[in-house]
């Protein structure tokens, strides 16, 4: 016998079906991969578009939300350090700005603001600046830039704050994911969406395993017991705790 479905309910089902379904439940804790993350806050007294005002508390809140997004893939970003530093080559940036006029400063000029010496050799580096022509960009070489003035289009079930979403999105590019324009998806452009599908989870995890400095959950457990530096031991223990929270 045919079930009678009211037209409105049917429309609702069809609309729901076009939403991007969230990935299956996150992998068990033992399968988590942890990637060290160094967060850089670039400052520049005379360059308002560069000078970033994010506080350590802001960064910790942002990273907490980034990790909530990435836990669906069994990937955890372990805060390695926060580096607050003057942007490099500010004079060169000023010249590039004057030459570019109304077309806006090219992204390459922003890359030159990155101080070389403080760049982490393992894991990922994210640089926060005040404002540029995009919300964020992944530059390759495990380097991403994010503007603290990021703005996004709200979508159903999306995240409540732009910066963590933009950060999580750029980290997605770092883990080999291209754009996919389903509104509620993390890799959609400019929306608050945060979901990943199973294929994306597979790709991201496969890439994560190749990132220098990545650790499995078991490696972290072992090192948390044997690590000699108390600060490093505390960081490892904190990452383990963050995964289960
Ligand atoms: Zn993107």
Boltz pocket constraint, residues with backbone or C-beta under 6 A from the ligand:
constraints:
  - pocket:
      binder: B
      contacts: [[A, 136], [A, 169], [A, 173], [A, 179], [A, 187], [A, 188], [A, 189]]
      max_distance: 6.0
